[in-house]
Amino acid sequence: MMAATTTATTVQAAQPEATELDVAGPHGPLRGTLLEPAAANPTVPGQPVAILVPGSGPTDRDGNSPLGLKAAPYRLLAEALAARGIASLRFDKRGIAGSRDAIPDPNAVTLDDYAADLRTWATALRRRSGAPCVWLVGHSEGGLVALKAAADPAGLCGLVLIATPGRPMGAVLREQFGANPANAPYRAALLDAIAVLEAGRHVDPAALAAPLRPIFAPQVQDYLISAFAFDPAPALANSRLPVLILQGTRDLQVSEADSALLKAALPSATLIRLPGVNHVLKRVPADDRAANLATYADSGLPLAPGVAEAIAAFISVPR
């Protein structure tokens, strides 16, 4: 059962309608925000409905986290989709922010756990909206969760994979770590640790240099083992859903090679490259790493042009 509380939205008739929702989690509620176009009637079927699936770490429903992320890409995307007639749900992951009571330990999760929560949201949202199916819009690691959930396509319209790895996460982490020259002294130890986790075994953090210990903290290793074991390309290859792949050309975390791997896995998928767009869906004018990273903490920067437009156009096509 999904509970709902409608927030104040009567200041301007043209404003979208925000509704706070919750569904049952393992130990307590999972909470999120449904944003509907101003003219939408939630009792009338047919309006496109999307679920925005958050990326890695303690990322909340808006796309922010205590780790310095303040770009609010999911809130901005939800607003942009609502302006184009598409309702969207964005939610806090189990153990995070409004869903903090869902589990005692937010680190005690796996990709399968997140996929199960996503299916719960999808089922509840379909019941509430009357829509025959919902779209899953996964960002970064959220794209992997969406792919996991889509192994059972019942009730799903299709997938939008934004900045989603096309390789197992261990390979992506190797690349991300190696891209920063400051990490060179720790490279060998990091590669060894990843290999151990890929084999399904735990790493002793005490044997690692101090900069590596937070990455391989004991409480996150079970999650890393589950994430490293998942290969998105074969999972996508088995999909029969419509799929849109979006990839920014100035993404420092997920490369254009990843989007190419996803496209190769499912040739029927639509691939759109977004020039100058980075991982948090902001426009970056030049290949300046410091300037790119600065956008991660700036919620005042608008969503990059082309992101919402591409998603809305794809989702709105009758099928």
C-alpha angles and dihedrals in degrees: 000000000000118000119206137195118184115221125217108284104150099102092097127013091221094058118107117249117250119202125184111225136184137188132187116281129188095277103359142358128310109219134203147151125252112204115195130185114264094249094044122120108205091204093060116082122223104060111124111251125194134186115215108216114207127229132239131313127020092331115159131211093277094051095256130121141182087252092080101278109138102147093109093209095162094051090048092047092049090052092048092049092048089053086057096050099264123124118214138188119211119184146185114249119242110287093015130108110310091008093053092118093054091088133006093231118038089198093059094088142106134200087258090057092053091046090052090052090050091053089051091054092046093052093047093046092051091052092049098045100035088229114149090223143002133222122238113217108188124188121204107314087005086070089061090051089050090051090050091050092046092062080093102045096186110129094010124118096194147295136276111194113195118189089340121166116248091200136053112286093248090065091048092050091051090054096045093049093046092051091070112072090204089070095060096103091057100040098103093048092048093051090050092050093050091050091053092051092045087057089056096253131120127250125227103235091196089068092057130085114262096255091058098048097082090051092054100032111159093243094059100042097090089054092048090050090054093045094047090051094059119089110194099196097065089042091054092044089064094052122111094184126104107266132197119192117199121189130175116219093222098049109138094192107042119033135217086248088067092055089048090054091051092049091049090051091054110022091184090064119104113240120198121181115205112212115228095001119134135203096279091050097254127131114252114193099206144015093269112137095200092050090047093052091046090067090063089074099042116090088171092073111093125238110275115264113258099032101091092031092058094046094046093048092050096045094046096057109109112241 
